[in-house]
Amino acid sequence: AASVFPSQKPKSELVRTSLRLLTSSAYRLQSECRKALPAEPSPAPDMQLVTQQVIQCAYDIAKAAKQLVTITTKENNN
C-alpha cells in the first residue's frame, strides 16, 4: 500500500479507511501465521482457530484491496 500511495496522505476518507484495513489485516495475518509455528517448548496452537483467523485476515485484505480498486477507478474516471 505504501508504494501505491507514497508519502502522501490520501484526501479521501474511504481511501484512508481502506488503507488502514489493508495494513492492519496484513499485520494480523503475519502474526497469525507466526502462531502456526510456535517456538519450543510452547504448547501447540489451536490450528483450527489459527486457520479461521488467517482466513478472516485474507478476506479483510481482499476486501480492502477491492475497495481501493473501486475508489481509485471511480476517481480516475471523474
C-alpha positions as CSV (number, residue, x, y, z in Angstrom):
1,A,0.0,0.0,0.0
2,A,2.9,2.3,0.8
3,S,4.2,2.0,-2.7
4,V,0.8,2.8,-4.3
5,F,0.4,5.9,-2.1
6,P,4.0,7.0,-1.5
7,S,4.5,9.7,1.3
8,Q,1.1,11.3,0.6
9,K,-1.9,11.3,2.8
10,P,-4.9,10.3,0.6
11,K,-7.5,13.0,0.6
12,S,-10.4,10.5,0.5
13,E,-11.5,9.2,3.9
14,L,-12.6,6.0,2.1
15,V,-9.1,5.5,0.8
16,R,-7.6,6.1,4.2
17,T,-10.0,3.7,5.8
18,S,-9.3,1.0,3.2
19,L,-5.5,1.5,3.6
20,R,-5.9,1.2,7.4
21,L,-7.8,-2.1,6.9
22,L,-5.3,-3.4,4.4
23,T,-2.3,-2.6,6.6
24,S,-3.8,-3.8,9.9
25,S,-5.0,-7.0,8.2
26,A,-1.6,-7.7,6.8
27,Y,0.0,-7.3,10.2
28,R,-2.7,-9.6,11.7
29,L,-2.0,-12.1,9.0
30,Q,1.7,-12.1,9.8
31,S,1.0,-12.5,13.5
32,E,-1.4,-15.4,13.0
33,C,1.0,-17.2,10.7
34,R,3.7,-16.9,13.3
35,K,1.4,-18.6,15.8
36,A,1.2,-21.6,13.5
37,L,5.0,-22.2,14.1
38,P,5.3,-21.9,17.8
39,A,8.7,-21.7,19.5
40,E,9.7,-24.7,21.6
41,P,8.5,-25.6,24.3
42,S,5.3,-23.7,23.8
43,P,2.1,-25.7,23.7
44,A,0.8,-26.5,20.2
45,P,-1.5,-23.8,18.9
46,D,-5.2,-24.4,18.2
47,M,-4.8,-24.8,14.5
48,Q,-8.5,-24.6,13.8
49,L,-8.6,-21.1,15.5
50,V,-5.4,-20.0,13.7
51,T,-6.8,-21.2,10.4
52,Q,-10.0,-19.3,11.0
53,Q,-8.1,-16.1,11.8
54,V,-5.9,-16.5,8.7
55,I,-9.0,-16.9,6.5
56,Q,-10.5,-13.7,8.1
57,C,-7.3,-11.7,7.6
58,A,-7.1,-12.8,4.0
59,Y,-10.8,-11.8,3.5
60,D,-10.2,-8.4,5.0
61,I,-7.1,-7.9,2.8
62,A,-9.1,-8.8,-0.3
63,K,-12.0,-6.5,0.8
64,A,-9.7,-3.6,1.4
65,A,-7.9,-4.2,-2.0
66,K,-11.3,-4.3,-3.7
67,Q,-12.4,-1.1,-2.0
68,L,-9.2,0.6,-3.1
69,V,-9.6,-0.5,-6.7
70,T,-13.2,0.6,-6.8
71,I,-12.4,4.0,-5.3
72,T,-9.4,4.8,-7.4
73,T,-11.2,3.6,-10.6
74,K,-14.1,6.0,-9.8
75,E,-11.7,8.8,-9.0
76,N,-9.7,8.3,-12.2
77,N,-12.9,8.3,-14.3
78,N,-14.0,11.6,-12.9
